[in-house]
Amino acid sequence: MRNNPLSEGTRWLAQAKEDLFWAEHLANHGGYHLACFLAQQVTEMALKAYLFAQGEEVVLGHSVERLGQQAADYHPEFQTKVKTWSILDSYYIPTRYPNGLPDGIPAHVFTEKAAQDAVAIARQAVEFVDGLLSNSEQ
């Protein structure tokens, strides 16, 4: 049997928080390309957490921008947030595959600054969704 919507959203958010911890670790220890990818994944998971908490049964796709627009149907502030967060969509493929870049490999292209910025965005997304879900529990 499926969890109630808020429990399911909380479950997804718990995984996003765990992955955020590792994204921060990677950003601080040289795994910049992986930190950028994981930041995209964390933000995607946080948005899915919110959507599941709203009662969505199936949430498909990986685009932060698209998921953010979908979340804005429930809470308009996502409309503004996703304008910043959607940059993470550009990390979905090139951080993992050499053919996502014109030359070189992801491990040599992504920088500490890119990783730190990406993780900061992911942290913002997790904190925002966490605040919304925490308010739902009351």
C-alpha positions as CSV (number, residue, x, y, z in Angstrom):
1,M,0.0,0.0,0.0
2,R,1.2,3.5,-0.8
3,N,2.1,6.0,1.8
4,N,-0.2,9.0,2.3
5,P,0.9,12.0,0.1
6,L,2.7,13.9,2.9
7,S,4.6,10.7,4.0
8,E,5.6,9.9,0.4
9,G,6.8,13.5,-0.1
10,T,8.7,13.4,3.2
11,R,10.4,10.1,2.2
12,W,11.6,11.6,-1.1
13,L,12.8,14.7,0.7
14,A,14.8,12.5,3.2
15,Q,16.7,11.0,0.2
16,A,17.3,14.4,-1.2
17,K,18.8,15.5,2.1
18,E,21.1,12.5,2.2
19,D,22.2,13.1,-1.4
20,L,22.8,16.8,-0.6
21,F,25.2,15.8,2.1
22,W,27.2,13.8,-0.4
23,A,27.0,16.5,-3.1
24,E,28.5,18.9,-0.5
25,H,31.3,16.4,0.3
26,L,32.1,15.9,-3.4
27,A,32.2,19.7,-4.0
28,N,34.6,20.1,-1.1
29,H,36.9,17.2,-2.1
30,G,37.4,17.5,-5.9
31,G,34.5,15.5,-7.3
32,Y,33.2,18.6,-9.0
33,H,31.5,17.0,-12.0
34,L,29.7,14.5,-9.7
35,A,28.7,17.3,-7.3
36,C,27.1,19.2,-10.2
37,F,25.2,16.1,-11.3
38,L,24.1,15.2,-7.8
39,A,23.0,18.8,-7.2
40,Q,20.7,18.4,-10.2
41,Q,19.4,15.1,-8.8
42,V,18.8,16.5,-5.4
43,T,16.8,19.4,-6.7
44,E,14.8,17.1,-8.9
45,M,14.1,14.9,-5.9
46,A,13.1,17.8,-3.8
47,L,10.6,19.0,-6.4
48,K,9.2,15.5,-6.8
49,A,8.9,15.3,-3.0
50,Y,6.8,18.4,-3.1
51,L,4.6,17.1,-5.9
52,F,4.1,13.7,-4.2
53,A,3.1,15.6,-1.0
54,Q,0.5,17.4,-3.0
55,G,-1.1,14.1,-3.9
56,E,0.5,13.5,-7.4
57,E,0.6,9.7,-7.9
58,V,3.1,9.6,-10.8
59,V,5.7,12.3,-11.3
60,L,7.8,11.7,-14.5
61,G,10.8,13.4,-15.9
62,H,14.1,14.8,-14.8
63,S,13.9,18.5,-15.8
64,V,14.1,20.8,-12.8
65,E,12.4,23.5,-14.9
66,R,9.5,21.4,-15.9
67,L,9.0,20.0,-12.4
68,G,9.3,23.5,-10.9
69,Q,6.5,24.7,-13.3
70,Q,4.4,21.8,-12.2
71,A,5.0,22.6,-8.6
72,A,4.0,26.2,-9.3
73,D,0.5,25.0,-10.0
74,Y,0.3,24.3,-6.3
75,H,2.5,27.1,-4.9
76,P,3.2,30.1,-7.1
77,E,6.6,30.9,-5.5
78,F,8.1,28.0,-7.4
79,Q,7.6,30.1,-10.5
80,T,10.3,32.5,-9.3
81,K,12.6,29.9,-7.7
82,V,12.7,27.7,-10.8
83,K,14.2,30.6,-12.8
84,T,17.4,30.1,-10.7
85,W,17.2,26.4,-10.1
86,S,16.7,25.4,-13.8
87,I,20.4,26.1,-14.5
88,L,20.9,22.6,-13.0
89,D,19.3,21.0,-16.0
90,S,22.5,21.8,-17.9
91,Y,24.3,19.4,-15.6
92,Y,22.1,16.4,-16.2
93,I,24.1,14.9,-19.2
94,P,27.5,16.7,-19.6
95,T,28.6,16.0,-16.0
96,R,28.4,12.2,-16.7
97,Y,29.2,11.5,-20.4
98,P,32.2,12.6,-22.5
99,N,30.0,12.9,-25.5
100,G,28.0,15.6,-23.7
101,L,31.0,17.9,-24.1
102,P,32.8,19.0,-27.3
103,D,36.2,17.9,-26.0
104,G,37.7,16.5,-22.8
105,I,35.9,14.6,-20.1
106,P,33.5,15.8,-17.3
107,A,36.2,15.1,-14.6
108,H,38.4,17.7,-16.2
109,V,35.9,20.4,-17.2
110,F,33.8,21.1,-14.1
111,T,35.3,23.5,-11.5
112,E,35.1,23.9,-7.8
113,K,33.1,27.1,-8.3
114,A,30.5,25.4,-10.5
115,A,30.2,22.6,-7.9
116,Q,29.8,25.0,-5.0
117,D,27.2,27.1,-6.9
118,A,25.3,24.0,-7.9
119,V,25.2,22.6,-4.4
120,A,24.1,26.0,-3.1
121,I,21.1,25.9,-5.4
122,A,20.3,22.3,-4.4
123,R,20.5,23.3,-0.7
124,Q,18.1,26.2,-1.4
125,A,15.6,23.9,-3.1
126,V,15.8,21.3,-0.3
127,E,15.3,24.0,2.4
128,F,12.4,25.6,0.5
129,V,10.6,22.3,0.0
130,D,11.4,21.3,3.6
131,G,9.8,24.4,4.9
132,L,6.7,23.9,2.8
133,L,6.3,20.2,3.9
134,S,7.0,21.1,7.6
135,N,4.2,23.6,7.5
136,S,1.9,21.0,6.0
137,E,2.5,18.7,9.0
138,Q,1.1,21.2,11.4
